[in-house]
Amino acid sequence: MSKRILRRVAATAVTGLLLVPMLASCAALDVIQASVDARNSSEIESPAQIQNSQLAAETELLLAQLWEGEGDLPVGGNVRRACQADEGGEAYLFYGSWFSPASAAVSPDRSEAIMTITEMSDWLEAQGWEYVETFEFTTEKLDVNAVGVGASKSAAGIPDMQVIYYFEGQLGQPEPHIVVDIDSDCLVADL
């Protein structure tokens, strides 16, 4: 065999050895992407109700702690998206946002806002919430004056929750108000 043919055979073999893993990884990436696409292809449903009993119970406790004695608990602007839970069955990712009811007496005083958030922070810790952390927004940072607390409760499938007290209101809602935001993990619908 001539050296030219040997070089071609060697080059072809090396190319083949390099291409096979590359093509295999591309195929694996395609399978992963197809799985992600299928998981995320569900339409977002709005308005939506909480479909998991533990999430519903934790949410109700939290809202009642904030607005006990204020009449009806606020109705949230809630959305959900179907997902695949490890347990199987119908499951959803849930996002809820609740605004203080119109009947709630939300003070425009910064010190009262801080006291309310501090009390909420203490209550969250006593109830077993994790990573409880207070924060403050100012007009220098975000064009709004507010204080808040964030936390999570993995046992209830809540990776992120925030209570924000806008003591001077905010764009679109100039009156003082409180907003509660809750994001859930993919939870089985058991309600």
C-alpha positions, -999 to +999 in steps of 0.1 A: +000+000+000+012+034-008+018+060+020-010+081+005-036+054+009-023+046+044-027+083+054-062+083+040-072+052+059-056+065+090-073+099+086-107+082+079-103+060+110-094+090+132-122+110+118-146+081+124-134+078+160-140+115+166-173+117+148-190+087+166-189+103+201-198+137+187-228+123+169-238+102+199-237+133+221-257+152+195-283+125+196-283+126+234-287+163+233-317+159+210-333+134+233-327+158+263-341+188+244-372+168+233-378+158+269-374+194+281-397+206+252-424+181+261-422+190+298-425+227+291-450+225+262-480+228+285-500+259+282-502+283+312-537+283+327-551+315+342-570+321+364-562+289+383-569+274+417-544+256+439-548+219+432-525+205+460-539+202+495-506+209+513-499+240+492-535+251+498-532+247+536-499+266+538-512+294+516-544+297+537-524+299+569-501+325+555-529+347+542-548+343+574-518+354+595-515+386+575-552+394+572-569+378+601-601+397+610-600+417+577-630+399+562-626+376+532-591+365+523-579+381+491-584+364+458-551+358+439-540+363+404-530+327+400-516+307+371-505+271+368-488+249+342-490+211+340-458+193+348-447+157+354-443+149+391-422+120+403-452+105+419-471+104+386-506+116+380-519+150+372-495+177+386-489+214+383-464+242+389-483+270+406-477+307+409-500+328+430-500+365+438-524+379+464-530+416+471-543+429+504-581+431+504-596+466+500-610+463+535-575+458+550-560+487+569-525+490+554-506+518+570-485+542+550-461+545+580-426+529+573-421+519+609-454+500+610-445+483+577-411+472+592-429+460+624-454+440+603-427+424+582-406+416+613-436+399+630-442+380+597-406+369+597-408+357+633-440+338+625-425+322+594-396+309+614-419+295+641-440+278+614-409+259+600-402+281+570-366+280+557-342+307+545-363+335+561-348+368+551-361+403+553-352+430+526-360+466+518-365+484+485-359+522+483-365+548+456-327+550+451-327+513+440-361+504+425-382+535+423-404+522+452-403+522+490-412+488+504-401+462+529-405+425+526-396+390+537-388+360+516-387+323+526-392+288+514-409+257+528-396+225+511-420+203+530-449+221+514-433+223+479-428+261+481-393+270+469-400+307+469-424+330+488-424+367+494-445+391+514-439+427+503-453+457+521-455+488+498-461+514+525-461+542+499-479+523+472-464+517+438-469+526+402-505+516+392-516+513+428-507+544+448-523+533+481-503+513+506-508+476+501-492+442+508-485+416+481-479+378+487-462+358+460-459+320+462-442+297+436-446+260+440-426+230+429-443+205+406-470+191+429-496+164+424-532+176+421-550+160+451-579+183+455 
